[in-house]
Amino acid sequence: MHTLSTEELESMLHRAAARGAKEALVAVGLHDENAANDIRQIRSLLDAWKDTRKSIWSTFVKLSTVALLTFIAGAVWMSINKG
């Protein structure tokens, strides 16, 4: 039976983690020298998507508010013209 020292075990775990990280990067295509640029582009796209989502939501709320106020104004105008 062979026992490992703490240092040997930590060294094995470190090598296994490094190998796993490298394999994970290869699996998602981020293993080459362009990986940092790819990550920056992905972050930029995510930021643009977040801004677009916020803008769409804001536009929807504004349009809904204008539609509601137009409906109310029309209803008031119709009730005034009836009377």
DAFENMO-V90156 format. One record per helix or strand of 2 or more residues. SS is the DSSP state (H for helix, E for strand). FROM is the first residue (numbers start at 1). LEN is the number of residues. If there is no record, write none. Layout:
# DAFENMO-V90156
SS/FROM/LEN
SS/FROM/LEN
This chain:
# DAFENMO-V90156
H/6/22
H/35/48
